[in-house]
Amino acid sequence: MQIIARALLSVSDKTGIVELAAQLSGLGVELISTGGTARAIREAGIPVKDVSEITGFPEVMDGRVKTLHPAVHGGLLARLDDPTHRAAMEQHGIQSIDLAVINLYPFEQTLNTPGATHDEIIEQIDIGGPAMVRASAKNYRFTGIVVNPERYGQIIRELHQNNMILSEATRLELAHEAFQHTARYDSMIAEYFSQTTGAAQPVAPEPLKLELPLAQTLRYGENPHQSAALYGNFNTIFQQLHGKELSYNNILDIDAAAKLVMEFQQPTVVIVKHNNPCGVGSGATLLQAWQNAYTTDTTSAFGGIVAVNRPLDMEAALAINEIFTEVVIAPEYPEEVLERLRKKKDRRLIAADYQALAAESNSTTPELRTVAGGLLSQSRDNALVDSGALRTVTERQPTELEMEAMMYAWRVAKHVKSNAIVYAAPDRTLGIGAGQMSRVDSAITAARKAQNAGLQLQGCAVASDAFFPFADGLMEAVQAGATAVIQPGGSVRDQEVIDAANSNNITMMLTGMRHFRH
């Protein structure tokens, strides 16, 4: 293997770079560098050559052109075991570059900087950096490539231990990390241009490419015998302020609870259990909203995930604090509330950036699910109802209160696993039936839950996430006390269901849109 005798250092993120340069120089490695990296190294009193000394050409165009030169890329790409490469190096005065330490312009940071202009973002598209990274990674047997500052310590230790040689395994691992680094960088740029130009994402991109950073490894997956990890930017949307490490199931439930509570404008509380809402309530205050949500199903609320869409005040916090909850999610926590809730050491407290969640939810990034041998991809279910398609199909028109209750139930039903039935008042859920194999069973389950909670369904609204295939499901809801029904319609037996509603003086609205959740 090639001894590390000459290194090129060119980094945007200068974390640890001076310390690395000092260690390499102390080991007798000749250092070459560019721009600000060279200045930082030189100011620390470490000998370093500017890349212009190697190329014989100055940095020009505000640094846009500095490393795109045969003296650099020949040094990175030369196969030192190939006599023709050796001959070309000798003929053109090219020296081998044995180690490249490179990371790229801060495109992502600039993109996420409030107020950053298009020109400022474009200027952070690195050209020479990715070219050098890819060249080094391709030639990993002869040029070690380091893109991650967290690797610096490992590199120095290995050079000390192995007489200035990086092992084949290390070089291959570093090359893999380098290609991941440039792939993610390019994907962010492509996504930015897609959004900037307003280009529609293809329904079925070919091929589908994924490049997400590892956010954290998890203790285990849905069950202790399954390994798990979290990828992407979840932790920038949901910041953990207190409590045990989030589990795989916690993360799923946090996502479900936050997306549901965002459906409501008034102060609202959502309680989620096993990825399904077990209670949703709204009110003039969060305390009232909590009481409305909690009374839907006091049994299932134990150990649940609670999300609110307002800063969590002390009154609501104290009420929530009375029962065991796994996670509490709020946009903000006043300091005194945070101090009080932190007394339960294991409960997770999450600060949610609902604006960022809304932007992410409305992005063109598809939803993905694994299946045997592949992935399913679909666009997101961001719609609630097409107002143009919403229509009353029964003889009796809904009252104002019935209309409010139907829309409340419909918002919740969108987030309940199919088959979904939701009984609701204008400001709360009264009974939720989720995940049953038949819609009749869901209607019965939801009514039974309401009865167990001591809630009256007489005069309530009921929402069904998909059409009633027969009148039997509707009649279960009518017998439970519902007087207003909202459902998508679209069954060949719609008229049969409408006739049953008319026969029982029920008002029914069709949305023309279903919300299956499998």
For each residue, the residues with C-beta under 8 A, 3 or more apart:
1: 141 165 166 167 168 171
2: 80 96 98 141 142 143 165
3: 98 163 164 165
4: 7 24 27 29 98 99 144 159 164 165 166
5: 28 29 30 96 98 164
6: 29 30 32 75 95 96 97 98 99
7: 4 24 29 30 31 32 97 98 99 100 101
8: 32 33 51 72 75 76 97 99 100 101 102 132
9: 17 20 21 31 32 33 37 41 48 101 102
10: 33 34 35 37 51 67 100 101 102 128 129 132
11: 14 17 37 101 102 103 149
12: 103 104 105 106 126 129
13: 103 106 149
14: 11 17 18 36 37 40
15: 149
16: 19 20 149 152
17: 9 11 14 20 21 37 40 41 101 149
18: 14 21 22 40 41 44 46
19: 16 22 23 152
20: 9 16 17 23 24 101 152 155 156
21: 9 17 18 24 25 31 33 41 44 46 48
22: 18 19 25 26 44 46
23: 19 20 26 27 152 156
24: 4 7 20 21 27 29 31 99 156
25: 21 22 28 29 31 46 47
26: 22 23
27: 4 23 24 156 159 160 164
28: 5 25 164
29: 4 5 6 7 24 25 99 164
30: 5 6 7 49
31: 7 9 21 24 25 41 46 47 48 49
32: 6 7 8 9 48 49 50 51 53 54 97
33: 8 9 10 21 37 38 41 48 49 50 51
34: 10 37 38 50 51 59 63 66 67
35: 10 38 39 59 63 66
36: 14 39 40
37: 9 10 11 14 17 33 34 40 41
38: 33 34 35 41 42 48 50 51
39: 35 36 42 43
40: 14 17 18 36 37 43 44
41: 9 17 18 21 31 33 37 38 44 46 48
42: 38 39 45 46 48
43: 39 40
44: 18 21 22 40 41
45: 42
46: 18 21 22 25 31 41 42
47: 25 31
48: 9 21 31 32 33 38 41 42
49: 30 31 32 33 53 54
50: 32 33 34 38 53 54
51: 8 10 32 33 34 38 54 55 59 66 67 72
52: 55 56 57 58 59 66
53: 32 49 50 56
54: 32 49 50 51 69 71 72 75 95
55: 51 52 66 67 69 71 72
56: 52 53 71
57: 52 60 69
58: 52
59: 34 35 51 52 63 65 66
60: 57 64 65 66
61: 64 65
62:
63: 34 35 59 66
64: 60 61 127
65: 59 60 61 68 128
66: 34 35 51 52 55 59 60 63 128
67: 10 34 51 55 72 73 128 129 131 132
68: 65 72 73 127 128 131
69: 54 55 57 72 73
70: 73 74 92 94
71: 54 55 56 74 75 92 93 94 95
72: 8 51 54 55 67 68 69 75 76 97 132
73: 67 68 69 70 76 77 131 132 135
74: 70 71 77 78 88 89 92 94
75: 6 8 54 71 72 78 94 95 96 97 143
76: 8 72 73 97 100 132 135 136 139 143
77: 73 74 135 138 139 143
78: 74 75 82 85 86 88 89 94 96 139 142
79: 82 85 139 141 142
80: 2 85 86 96 142
81: 142
82: 78 79 85 86
83: 86 87
84: 87 88
85: 78 79 80 82 88 89
86: 78 80 82 83 89 90
87: 83 84 90 91
88: 74 78 84 85 91 92 94
89: 74 78 85 86 92 93 94 95 96
90: 86 87 93
91: 87 88
92: 70 71 74 88 89
93: 71 89 90
94: 70 71 74 75 78 88 89
95: 6 54 71 75 89
96: 2 5 6 75 78 80 89 142 143
97: 6 7 8 32 72 75 76 100 136 143
98: 2 3 4 5 6 7 142 143 144
99: 4 6 7 8 24 29 143 144 145 146 155 166
100: 7 8 10 76 97 132 133 136 143 144 145 146
101: 7 8 9 10 11 17 20 146 152
102: 8 9 10 11 129 132 133 136 145 146 147
103: 11 12 13 129 147 148 149 181
104: 12 107 126 129 130 133 147 181 182 185
105: 12 123 124 125 126 129
106: 12 13 109 110 124
107: 104 110 111 121 124 125 126 185 188 189
108: 111 112 185 188
109: 106 112 113
110: 106 107 113 116 120 121 124
111: 107 108 116 121 124 188 192
112: 108 109
113: 109 110 116
114:
115:
116: 110 111 113 120 121
117: 120 121
118: 121 122 196
119: 122 123
120: 110 116 117 123 124
121: 107 110 111 116 117 118 124 192
122: 118 119 125
123: 105 119 120
124: 105 106 107 110 111 120 121
125: 105 107 122 189
126: 12 104 105 107 129 130 185
127: 64 68 130 131
128: 10 65 66 67 68 131 132
129: 10 12 67 102 103 104 105 126 132 133
130: 104 126 127 133 134 182 185 186
131: 67 68 73 127 128 134 135
132: 8 10 67 72 73 76 100 102 128 129 135 136
133: 100 102 104 129 130 136 137 145 147 178 181 182
134: 130 131 137 138 178 179 182
135: 73 76 77 131 132 138 139 143
136: 76 97 100 102 132 133 139 140 143 144 145 175 178
137: 133 134 140 145 174 175 178 179
138: 77 134 135 175
139: 76 77 78 79 135 136 142 143
140: 136 137 143 144 145 171 172 174 175
141: 1 2 79 168 171
142: 2 78 79 80 81 96 98 139
143: 2 75 76 77 96 97 98 99 100 135 136 139 140
144: 4 98 99 100 136 140 155 166 170 171 174
145: 99 100 102 133 136 137 140 174 175 178
146: 99 100 101 102 151 152 155 174
147: 102 103 104 133 151 174 177 178 181
148: 103 151 177 181
149: 11 13 15 16 17 103 152
150: 153
151: 146 147 148 154 155 174 177
152: 16 19 20 23 101 146 149 155 156
153: 150 156 157
154: 151 157 158 170
155: 20 99 144 146 151 152 158 159 166
156: 20 23 24 27 152 153 159 160
157: 153 154 160 161
158: 154 155 161 162 166 167 170
159: 4 27 155 156 162 164 165 166
160: 27 156 157
161: 157 158
162: 158 159 165 166 167
163: 3
164: 3 4 5 27 28 29 159
165: 1 2 3 4 159 162
166: 1 4 99 144 155 158 159 162 170 171 174
167: 1 158 162 170 171
168: 1 141 171 172
169: 172 173
170: 144 154 158 166 167 173 174
171: 1 140 141 144 166 167 168 174 175
172: 140 168 169 175 176
173: 169 170 176 177
174: 137 140 144 145 146 147 151 166 170 171 177 178
175: 136 137 138 140 145 171 172 178 179
176: 172 173 179 180
177: 147 148 151 173 174 180 181
178: 133 134 136 137 145 147 174 175 181 182
179: 134 137 175 176 182 183
180: 176 177 183 184 211
181: 103 104 133 147 148 177 178 184 185
182: 104 130 133 134 178 179 185 186
183: 179 180 186 187 209 211
184: 180 181 187 188 211 212 213
185: 104 107 108 126 130 181 182 188 189
186: 130 182 183 189 190
187: 183 184 190 191 209 211
188: 107 108 111 184 185 191 192
189: 107 125 185 186 192 193
190: 186 187 193 194
191: 187 188 194 195
192: 111 121 188 189 195 196
193: 189 190 196 197 199
194: 190 191 197 199 201 364
195: 191 192 198 364
196: 118 192 193
197: 193 194
198: 195
199: 193 194
200: 364
201: 194 205 364 365 366
202: 205 206
203: 379
204: 377
205: 201 202 208 209 377
206: 202
207:
208: 205 375 377
209: 183 187 205
210: 368
211: 180 183 184 187
212: 184 231 232
213: 184 231 232 233
214: 217 229 230 231
215: 229 230 231 232 233 234 235
216: 229 230 235
217: 214 228 229 230
218: 221 228 229 230 245 246 247 248 251
219: 228 245 247
220: 223 224 225 226 227 228 247 248
221: 218 226 227 228 248
222: 226 228 248 249
223: 220 226
224: 220
225: 220
226: 220 221 222 223 248
227: 220 221
228: 217 218 219 220 221 222 248
229: 214 215 216 217 218
230: 214 215 216 217 218 234 235 251
231: 212 213 214 215
232: 212 213 215
233: 213 215 236 237 360
234: 215 230 237 238 251 255
235: 215 216 230 238 239 240
236: 233 239 353 356
237: 233 234 352 353 356 357 360
238: 234 235 254 258 329 350 351 352 353
239: 235 236 350 351 353
240: 235 243 246 348 349 350
241: 333 338 349 350 351
242: 338 341 342 347 348 349
243: 240 327 345 346 347 348 349
244: 346 348
245: 218 219
246: 218 240 250 251 254 327 348
247: 218 219 220 250 251
248: 218 220 221 222 226 228 251 252
249: 222 252 253 274
250: 246 247 253 254 305 326 327 348
251: 218 230 234 246 247 248 254 255
252: 248 249 255 256 275
253: 249 250 256 257 272 273 274 275 305 326 327
254: 238 246 250 251 257 258 305 307 327 329 350
255: 234 251 252 258 259
256: 252 253 259 260 272 275 276 277 305 415
257: 253 254 260 261 270 271 272 277 305 306 307 327 329
258: 238 254 255 261 262 307 329 352 354 357
259: 255 256 262 263 357 361 415
260: 256 257 263 270 272 277 280 307 411 412 415
261: 257 258 264 268 269 270 307 308 309 329
262: 258 259 309 354 357 358 361
263: 259 260 384 411 412 414 415
264: 261 268 280 282 309 411
265:
266: 282 283 289 427
267: 282 283 284 285 286 288 289 308 309 310
268: 261 264 280 281 282 289 293 308 309
269: 261 279 280 281 282 286 289 290 292 293 294 306 307 308 316
270: 257 260 261 277 279 280 293 306 307 308
271: 257 277 278 279 280 293 294 296 297 300 301 304 305 306
272: 253 256 257 260 275 276 277 278 304 305 306 307
273: 253 276 278 300 301 303 304 305
274: 249 253
275: 252 253 256 272 417
276: 256 272 273 415 416 417 432 434 435
277: 256 257 260 270 271 272 280 412 415 416 429 432
278: 271 272 273 296 297 300 301 304 432
279: 269 270 271 292 293 294 295 296 297 300 301 428 429 432
280: 260 264 268 269 270 271 277 293 296 408 412 428 429
281: 268 269 288 289 290 291 292 293 294 295 296 427 428 429
282: 264 266 267 268 269 289 292 408 427 428
283: 266 267 286 287 288 289 291 292 427
284: 267 288
285: 267 288 289 313 315 316
286: 267 269 283 289 290 308 310 312 313 315 316
287: 283 290 291 313 315 316 319
288: 267 281 283 284 285 291 292
289: 266 267 268 269 281 282 283 285 286 292 293 308 316
290: 269 281 286 287 293 294 306 308 316 319 320
291: 281 283 287 288 294 295 319
292: 269 279 281 282 283 288 289 295 296 427 428
293: 268 269 270 271 279 280 281 289 290 296 301 428 429
294: 269 271 279 281 290 291 298 301 319 323
295: 279 281 291 292 298 428 453 455
296: 271 278 279 280 281 292 293 428 429 430 431 432 449 450 453 455
297: 271 278 279 300 301 432 449 453
298: 294 295 301 302 453
299: 302 452
300: 271 273 278 279 297 304
301: 271 273 278 279 293 294 297 298 304 323 325
302: 298 299 323 324
303: 273 324 325 326
304: 271 272 273 278 300 301 325 326
305: 250 253 254 256 257 271 272 273 325 326 327 328 329
306: 257 269 270 271 272 290 320 325 327 328 329
307: 254 257 258 260 261 269 270 272 328 329 330 352
308: 261 267 268 269 270 286 289 290 312 316 328 329 330 331
309: 261 262 264 267 268 331 354
310: 267 286 313 330 331
311: 330 331 332 333 334
312: 286 308 316 317 328 330 332 333 334 337
313: 285 286 287 310 316 317 334 337
314: 317 318 334 336 337 340
315: 285 286 287 318 319
316: 269 285 286 287 289 290 308 312 313 319 320
317: 312 313 314 320 321 337 340 341
318: 314 315 321 322 340
319: 287 290 291 294 315 316 322
320: 290 306 316 317 323 325 328
321: 317 318 340 341 344
322: 318 319
323: 294 301 302 320
324: 302 303 347
325: 301 303 304 305 306 320 328 347
326: 250 253 303 304 305 347 348
327: 243 246 250 253 254 257 305 306 347 348 349 350
328: 305 306 307 308 312 320 325 341 347 348 349 350
329: 238 254 257 258 261 305 306 307 308 350 352
330: 307 308 310 311 312 333 350 351 352
331: 308 309 310 311 351 352 353 354
332: 311 312 351
333: 241 311 312 330 337 338 341 349 351
334: 311 312 313 314 337 338
335: 338 339
336: 314 339 340
337: 312 313 314 317 333 334 340 341
338: 241 242 333 334 335 341 342 349
339: 335 336 342 343
340: 314 317 318 321 336 337 343
341: 242 317 321 328 333 337 338 344 347 349
342: 242 338 339 345 349
343: 339 340
344: 321 341 347
345: 243 342
346: 243 244
347: 242 243 324 325 326 327 328 341 344
348: 240 242 243 244 246 250 326 327 328
349: 240 241 242 243 327 328 333 338 341 342
350: 238 239 240 241 254 327 328 329 330
351: 238 239 241 330 331 332 333
352: 237 238 258 307 329 330 331 357
353: 236 237 238 239 331 356 357
354: 258 262 309 331 357 358
355: 358 359
356: 236 237 353 359 360
357: 237 258 259 262 352 353 354 360 361
358: 262 354 355 361 362
359: 355 356 362 363
360: 233 237 356 357 363 365
361: 259 262 357 358 380 382
362: 358 359 380 382
363: 359 360 380
364: 194 195 200 201 379
365: 201 360 380
366: 201 377 378 379 380
367: 377 378 379 380
368: 210 375 376 377
369: 375 376
370: 374 375 376
371: 374 375 376
372:
373:
374: 370 371
375: 208 368 369 370 371
376: 368 369 370 371
377: 204 205 208 366 367 368
378: 366 367
379: 203 364 366 367
380: 361 362 363 365 366 367
381: 414 515
382: 361 362
383: 386 513
384: 263 410 411 414
385: 389 390 407 410 511 513
386: 383 389 390 511 512 513
387: 390
388:
389: 385 386 510 511 512 513
390: 385 386 387 509 510 511 512
391: 509 510 512
392: 397 398 507 508 509
393: 489 494 498 508 509 510
394: 397 498 501 502 506 507 508
395: 502
396: 502 505 506 507
397: 392 394 507
398: 392 402 403 406 484 507 509
399: 402 403 484 507
400: 403 404
401: 404 405 426
402: 398 399 405 406 461 483 484 507
403: 398 399 400 406 407 484
404: 400 401 407 408 426
405: 401 402 408 409 424 425 426 460 461 484
406: 398 402 403 409 410 424 461 463 484 485 486 509
407: 385 403 404 410 411 486
408: 280 282 404 405 411 412 424 425 426 427 428 429 461
409: 405 406 412 413 422 423 424 429 461 462 463 486
410: 384 385 406 407 413 414 422 463 486 511
411: 260 263 264 384 407 408 414 415
412: 260 263 277 280 408 409 415 416 422 424 429 432 463
413: 409 410 416 420 421 422 463 464 465 515
414: 263 381 384 410 411 465 515 517
415: 256 259 260 263 276 277 411 412 517
416: 276 277 412 413 420 422 432 434 465 517
417: 275 276 420 434 435 517 518
418: 435 465 466 516 517 518
419: 433 435 436 437 438 439 441 442 464 465 466
420: 413 416 417 432 433 434 435 442 463 464 465 466 515 517
421: 413 431 432 433 439 442 443 445 446 462 463 464 465 473 477
422: 409 410 412 413 416 429 431 432 433 446 462 463
423: 409 429 430 431 432 446 447 450 457 460 461 462 477 480 482
424: 405 406 408 409 412 428 429 430 460 461 462 463
425: 405 408 428 430 460 461
426: 401 404 405 408
427: 266 281 282 283 292 408
428: 279 280 281 282 292 293 295 296 408 424 425
429: 277 279 280 281 293 296 408 409 412 422 423 424 432
430: 296 423 424 425 450 455 456 457 460
431: 296 421 422 423 446 447 448 449 450 453 455 457 480
432: 276 277 278 279 296 297 412 416 420 421 422 423 429 446 449
433: 419 420 421 422 436 441 442 443 444 445 446 447 449
434: 276 416 417 420 442 445
435: 276 417 418 419 420 442
436: 419 433 439 441 442 445
437: 419 441
438: 419 441 442 473
439: 419 421 436 442 443 464 466 468 469 473
440: 443 444 472 473 476
441: 419 433 436 437 438 444 445
442: 419 420 421 433 434 435 436 438 439 445 446 473
443: 421 433 439 440 446 447 462 473 476 477 480
444: 433 440 441 447 448 476
445: 421 433 434 436 441 442 448 449
446: 421 422 423 431 432 433 442 443 449 450 480
447: 423 431 433 443 444 450 451 457 476 477 480
448: 431 444 445 451 452
449: 296 297 431 432 433 445 446 452 453
450: 296 423 430 431 446 447 453 455 456 457 480
451: 447 448 454 455
452: 299 448 449
453: 295 296 297 298 431 449 450
454: 451
455: 295 296 430 431 450 451
456: 430 450 460 481
457: 423 430 431 447 450 460 480 481 482
458: 481 483
459: 481 483
460: 405 423 424 425 430 456 457 481 482 483 484
461: 402 405 406 408 409 423 424 425 482 483 484 485 486
462: 409 421 422 423 424 443 477 480 482 484 485 486
463: 406 409 410 412 413 420 421 422 424 485 486 487
464: 413 419 420 421 439 467 468 473 485 486 487 488
465: 413 414 416 418 419 420 421 488 514 515 516 517
466: 418 419 420 439 487 488 514 515 516
467: 464 487 488 489 490 491 494 497 514
468: 439 464 471 473 474 487 491 493 497
469: 439 473 491 493
470: 473 493 496 497
471: 468 474 475 493 496 497 499 500
472: 440 475 476
473: 421 438 439 440 442 443 464 468 469 470 476 477
474: 468 471 477 478 485 497 500 501 506
475: 471 472 478 479 500 504
476: 440 443 444 447 472 473 479 480
477: 421 423 443 447 462 473 474 480 482 485
478: 474 475 481 482 500 501 504 506
479: 475 476
480: 423 431 443 446 447 450 457 462 476 477
481: 456 457 458 459 460 478
482: 423 457 460 461 462 477 478 485 506
483: 402 458 459 460 461 505 506 507
484: 398 399 402 403 405 406 460 461 462 506 507 508 509
485: 406 461 462 463 464 474 477 482 501 506 507 508 509
486: 406 407 409 410 461 462 463 464 508 509 510 511
487: 463 464 466 467 468 508 509 510 511
488: 464 465 466 467 510 511 512 513 514 515
489: 393 467 494 510 511 512
490: 467 494 512 514
491: 467 468 469 494 497
492:
493: 468 469 470 471 496 497
494: 393 467 489 490 491 497 498 510
495: 498 499
496: 470 471 493 499 500
497: 467 468 470 471 474 491 493 494 500 501 508
498: 393 394 494 495 501 502 508
499: 471 495 496 502 503
500: 471 474 475 478 496 497 503 504 506
501: 394 474 478 485 497 498 504 506 507 508
502: 394 395 396 498 499 505 506
503: 499 500
504: 475 478 500 501
505: 396 483 502
506: 394 396 474 478 482 483 484 485 500 501 502
507: 392 394 396 397 398 399 402 483 484 485 501
508: 392 393 394 484 485 486 487 497 498 501
509: 390 391 392 393 398 406 484 485 486 487
510: 389 390 391 393 486 487 488 489 494
511: 385 386 389 390 410 486 487 488 489 514
512: 386 389 390 391 488 489 490
513: 383 385 386 389 488
514: 465 466 467 488 490 511
515: 381 413 414 420 465 466 488
516: 418 465 466
517: 414 415 416 417 418 420 465
518: 417 418
